[in-house]
Amino acid sequence: MIRRIIREPMLHFLLLGGLFFCGYQYLNPDYHSQDQHIVVVDREALLTYLQNHARMFDQESVEQELDSMSPQQLDQLRRDFVREEVLYREAKALQLDQNNYATRLRMIQQIEMITRGFIESQTSSLTEQDIQSYYDKHLPDYYVQPNITFTHVFFNSERRGAVRARRLAEDMLVTLNRDKVSFDSAPGFGDRFLYHLNYVNKTSEEIASHFGSAMQRGVFALEPSDTRWYGPFASPYGYHLVMVTRRAAGYQPDLEQIHQRVEQDALQQSREERYDAVIARIIATYRVIGGAQ
């Protein structure tokens, strides 16, 4: 039992960490100085802590958040701050922040977050002219694709053979139309399909990805009807009988119809452009020597 414990890798790790910690204390006698072990929990410290964790860059909002806390919430905030501060100091004392790529990335993320926060606070709205200009330049992004709603009855050609699957589909087409089988009753007929039984408001691209381009074109050419079945249509998987209940043509919506969406997209692009410009200005203050060949 003792030998097995001694061989545990985790034990080796803890022992090594302990030796490293003790060695650092010996080489750095000031590590346990009085100042090092004093954590000041004042209003300014809590505001900074809350601001960083909530990612709030409006000082007034942070102060309101702090002042609105109950005694229990405030006590928990103090404990969380002290825990983080103590662990941060211990990590710093062990020089865990030195030559650590993960720390480097976190520092980069922090400066990016701060920069974006200031940009967002300064870019809260756009003029109607800006929004209209953005919409005019990005019309294809807002085009509403043609879409269709249908159900289908499927006959698997791999399982039944292509000839038999088609014949069964042809015979079933007569039955479905004769008995006026409804949209909702489709699950009671045919074989199980790899994808879906009902397709609601799906684009031509989505239909082609499930049934192939040939069937997609055939289905989109049908006139909607809640009493009529069509087919058979061939797909890479077999044969399908289809009832189309809705088909909508594609269209370009007016700006008024999607104003809020366009405004948010335009605002996001404006912020990204400002962010890139700020980073570019910072980079320009550095002299870069050498480069990839």
C-alpha positions as CSV (number, residue, x, y, z in Angstrom):
1,M,0.0,0.0,0.0
2,I,2.8,2.4,1.0
3,R,4.8,1.5,-2.1
4,R,1.8,2.2,-4.3
5,I,1.3,5.7,-2.7
6,I,5.0,6.5,-3.1
7,R,4.8,5.7,-6.8
8,E,1.8,8.1,-7.3
9,P,2.8,10.9,-9.8
10,M,0.6,13.4,-8.0
11,L,2.6,12.9,-4.8
12,H,5.8,13.6,-6.7
13,F,4.3,16.8,-8.1
14,L,3.2,18.0,-4.7
15,L,6.5,17.3,-3.2
16,L,8.3,19.0,-6.0
17,G,6.0,22.0,-5.7
18,G,6.6,22.1,-1.9
19,L,10.4,22.1,-2.3
20,F,10.2,24.8,-4.9
21,F,8.0,26.9,-2.6
22,C,10.3,26.5,0.3
23,G,13.4,27.2,-1.8
24,Y,11.9,30.4,-3.0
25,Q,11.1,31.5,0.5
26,Y,14.7,30.8,1.5
27,L,16.1,32.8,-1.4
28,N,13.6,35.6,-0.9
29,P,13.4,36.3,2.8
30,D,11.3,39.4,2.2
31,Y,8.5,37.2,0.7
32,H,6.8,36.9,4.1
33,S,7.3,40.5,5.0
34,Q,4.5,42.3,6.8
35,D,3.4,44.3,3.8
36,Q,3.2,41.2,1.6
37,H,0.6,39.7,4.0
38,I,-1.7,42.8,4.3
39,V,-4.7,42.9,2.0
40,V,-6.6,46.2,2.1
41,V,-10.3,45.7,1.3
42,D,-11.5,49.2,0.8
43,R,-14.2,50.7,-1.5
44,E,-11.7,51.4,-4.3
45,A,-10.4,47.9,-4.3
46,L,-13.9,46.4,-4.4
47,L,-15.0,48.8,-7.2
48,T,-12.0,47.8,-9.3
49,Y,-12.6,44.1,-8.6
50,L,-16.3,44.4,-9.4
51,Q,-15.5,46.4,-12.6
52,N,-13.1,43.8,-13.9
53,H,-15.4,40.8,-13.2
54,A,-18.5,42.4,-14.5
55,R,-16.6,44.0,-17.4
56,M,-18.3,47.3,-16.7
57,F,-16.5,50.4,-17.8
58,D,-19.0,53.0,-16.6
59,Q,-17.8,54.0,-13.2
60,E,-21.2,55.3,-12.1
61,S,-22.8,51.9,-13.0
62,V,-20.2,50.0,-11.0
63,E,-20.8,52.3,-8.0
64,Q,-24.5,51.8,-8.2
65,E,-24.0,48.0,-8.4
66,L,-21.8,48.1,-5.3
67,D,-24.1,50.3,-3.3
68,S,-27.2,48.2,-4.1
69,M,-25.7,45.0,-2.6
70,S,-27.1,43.5,0.5
71,P,-24.8,42.9,3.5
72,Q,-24.6,39.2,2.6
73,Q,-23.7,40.0,-1.0
74,L,-21.1,42.6,0.1
75,D,-19.6,40.1,2.5
76,Q,-19.3,37.5,-0.3
77,L,-17.7,40.1,-2.6
78,R,-15.1,40.8,0.1
79,R,-14.3,37.1,0.5
80,D,-14.0,36.6,-3.3
81,F,-11.7,39.7,-3.6
82,V,-9.4,38.5,-0.7
83,R,-9.2,35.0,-2.2
84,E,-8.3,36.2,-5.6
85,E,-5.8,38.8,-4.3
86,V,-4.0,36.2,-2.0
87,L,-3.7,33.6,-4.7
88,Y,-2.5,36.2,-7.2
89,R,0.3,37.3,-4.7
90,E,1.3,33.7,-4.1
91,A,1.6,33.1,-7.8
92,K,3.6,36.3,-8.3
93,A,5.9,35.3,-5.4
94,L,6.6,32.0,-7.1
95,Q,7.2,33.9,-10.4
96,L,4.5,31.9,-12.1
97,D,3.9,35.0,-14.3
98,Q,7.4,34.8,-15.8
99,N,7.9,33.3,-19.3
100,N,4.4,31.9,-19.2
101,Y,2.6,31.9,-22.6
102,A,-0.8,31.4,-21.0
103,T,-0.2,34.5,-18.9
104,R,0.9,36.4,-21.9
105,L,-2.3,35.5,-23.7
106,R,-4.4,36.6,-20.7
107,M,-2.6,39.9,-20.6
108,I,-3.3,40.4,-24.3
109,Q,-7.0,39.5,-23.8
110,Q,-7.2,42.0,-20.9
111,I,-5.8,44.9,-23.0
112,E,-8.1,44.0,-25.8
113,M,-11.1,43.9,-23.5
114,I,-10.2,47.3,-22.0
115,T,-9.8,48.8,-25.5
116,R,-13.0,47.4,-26.8
117,G,-14.8,48.6,-23.6
118,F,-13.8,52.2,-24.2
119,I,-14.7,52.0,-27.9
120,E,-18.1,50.6,-27.1
121,S,-18.7,53.3,-24.5
122,Q,-17.9,56.0,-27.1
123,T,-19.8,54.3,-30.0
124,S,-23.3,53.9,-28.7
125,S,-25.3,55.1,-31.7
126,L,-25.1,55.9,-35.4
127,T,-26.9,58.4,-37.7
128,E,-29.7,57.3,-40.0
129,Q,-27.4,58.1,-42.9
130,D,-24.7,55.8,-41.5
131,I,-27.3,53.0,-41.2
132,Q,-28.7,53.5,-44.7
133,S,-25.2,53.6,-46.1
134,Y,-24.3,50.3,-44.4
135,Y,-27.5,48.7,-45.6
136,D,-26.9,49.7,-49.2
137,K,-23.4,48.2,-49.1
138,H,-24.6,44.9,-47.6
139,L,-27.9,44.2,-49.5
140,P,-27.0,40.6,-50.2
141,D,-26.6,39.9,-46.5
142,Y,-30.3,40.8,-45.9
143,Y,-31.8,39.1,-48.9
144,V,-34.5,36.6,-47.7
145,Q,-34.0,33.3,-49.6
146,P,-37.0,31.5,-51.2
147,N,-38.3,28.9,-48.8
148,I,-40.7,26.0,-48.7
149,T,-42.8,23.9,-46.4
150,F,-43.5,20.3,-47.2
151,T,-43.7,16.7,-45.9
152,H,-42.8,13.5,-47.8
153,V,-43.2,9.8,-47.8
154,F,-40.0,7.9,-48.5
155,F,-39.1,4.5,-50.0
156,N,-35.5,3.4,-49.5
157,S,-33.9,2.1,-52.7
158,E,-30.9,0.6,-50.9
159,R,-33.1,-1.5,-48.7
160,R,-35.8,-2.4,-51.3
161,G,-33.9,-2.0,-54.6
162,A,-34.4,0.9,-57.0
163,V,-37.0,-0.7,-59.2
164,R,-39.2,-2.0,-56.4
165,A,-38.9,1.3,-54.4
166,R,-40.1,3.3,-57.3
167,R,-43.0,1.0,-58.0
168,L,-44.1,1.1,-54.4
169,A,-43.9,4.9,-54.5
170,E,-46.1,5.0,-57.6
171,D,-48.7,2.8,-56.1
172,M,-48.6,4.7,-52.8
173,L,-49.1,8.0,-54.7
174,V,-52.5,6.8,-55.9
175,T,-53.4,5.7,-52.4
176,L,-52.4,9.0,-50.7
177,N,-54.4,11.1,-53.2
178,R,-57.4,8.8,-53.2
179,D,-57.7,8.7,-49.5
180,K,-56.9,12.4,-49.1
181,V,-54.1,11.7,-46.6
182,S,-53.2,14.9,-44.7
183,F,-49.9,16.5,-44.0
184,D,-50.0,15.3,-40.4
185,S,-50.7,11.7,-41.4
186,A,-47.5,11.3,-43.4
187,P,-45.5,9.5,-40.6
188,G,-47.8,6.5,-41.0
189,F,-46.5,5.7,-44.5
190,G,-43.2,4.7,-46.2
191,D,-39.7,4.1,-44.8
192,R,-37.7,6.0,-42.2
193,F,-35.7,8.8,-43.8
194,L,-32.1,9.7,-42.9
195,Y,-33.0,13.3,-42.2
196,H,-36.4,14.9,-41.5
197,L,-40.0,14.0,-42.3
198,N,-41.3,17.6,-42.3
199,Y,-39.5,20.6,-43.7
200,V,-40.8,24.0,-42.6
201,N,-39.7,27.2,-44.2
202,K,-36.5,25.7,-45.5
203,T,-34.3,27.3,-48.2
204,S,-33.4,25.7,-51.5
205,E,-29.9,25.3,-50.3
206,E,-31.0,23.3,-47.3
207,I,-33.3,21.1,-49.4
208,A,-30.6,20.4,-51.9
209,S,-28.2,19.3,-49.1
210,H,-30.7,16.6,-48.0
211,F,-32.3,15.5,-51.3
212,G,-30.0,16.6,-54.1
213,S,-30.3,19.5,-56.6
214,A,-32.6,17.7,-59.0
215,M,-35.2,17.0,-56.4
216,Q,-34.8,20.5,-54.9
217,R,-35.7,22.0,-58.3
218,G,-38.6,19.7,-58.7
219,V,-40.1,20.4,-55.3
220,F,-39.7,24.2,-55.6
221,A,-41.6,24.0,-58.9
222,L,-44.7,22.5,-57.2
223,E,-47.9,24.5,-56.5
224,P,-48.7,24.4,-52.8
225,S,-51.8,22.3,-51.8
226,D,-52.9,20.7,-48.5
227,T,-54.7,17.9,-50.4
228,R,-52.4,17.0,-53.3
229,W,-49.4,14.6,-53.3
230,Y,-46.8,14.7,-56.0
231,G,-44.0,12.3,-57.2
232,P,-42.2,10.2,-57.2
233,F,-39.0,12.3,-56.9
234,A,-35.6,10.6,-56.9
235,S,-32.9,11.4,-54.4
236,P,-29.6,9.7,-53.7
237,Y,-31.4,7.6,-51.1
238,G,-34.6,6.5,-52.9
239,Y,-38.0,7.9,-54.0
240,H,-40.2,10.5,-52.3
241,L,-43.8,11.5,-52.5
242,V,-44.2,15.2,-51.6
243,M,-47.0,17.4,-50.3
244,V,-46.1,21.1,-50.4
245,T,-48.3,23.4,-48.2
246,R,-46.3,26.6,-48.6
247,R,-43.8,28.2,-50.9
248,A,-42.4,31.7,-50.6
249,A,-40.4,33.6,-53.2
250,G,-37.2,35.4,-52.2
251,Y,-37.2,39.1,-51.6
252,Q,-35.2,42.0,-50.5
253,P,-36.7,43.6,-47.3
254,D,-36.9,47.3,-46.9
255,L,-34.6,48.9,-44.4
256,E,-37.6,49.8,-42.2
257,Q,-38.5,46.1,-41.9
258,I,-35.2,45.2,-40.4
259,H,-33.9,48.5,-39.1
260,Q,-32.9,47.2,-35.7
261,R,-30.9,44.3,-37.1
262,V,-29.1,46.5,-39.6
263,E,-28.4,49.2,-36.9
264,Q,-26.7,46.6,-34.7
265,D,-24.7,45.2,-37.6
266,A,-23.6,48.6,-38.6
267,L,-22.7,49.6,-35.0
268,Q,-20.7,46.4,-34.6
269,Q,-18.7,47.1,-37.8
270,S,-18.1,50.7,-36.7
271,R,-16.7,49.4,-33.4
272,E,-14.5,46.8,-35.1
273,E,-13.1,49.5,-37.5
274,R,-12.3,51.8,-34.6
275,Y,-10.7,49.0,-32.7
276,D,-8.5,48.0,-35.6
277,A,-7.5,51.7,-36.0
278,V,-6.5,52.0,-32.4
279,I,-4.4,48.8,-32.5
280,A,-2.8,50.0,-35.8
281,R,-1.9,53.3,-34.1
282,I,-0.3,51.5,-31.2
283,I,1.7,49.2,-33.5
284,A,2.8,52.3,-35.4
285,T,4.6,53.6,-32.3
286,Y,6.9,50.6,-32.3
287,R,9.9,50.0,-34.6
288,V,9.8,46.5,-36.1
289,I,13.2,45.1,-37.1
290,G,13.5,42.1,-39.4
291,G,10.8,40.0,-40.9
292,A,10.0,36.6,-42.4
293,Q,11.8,35.9,-45.7
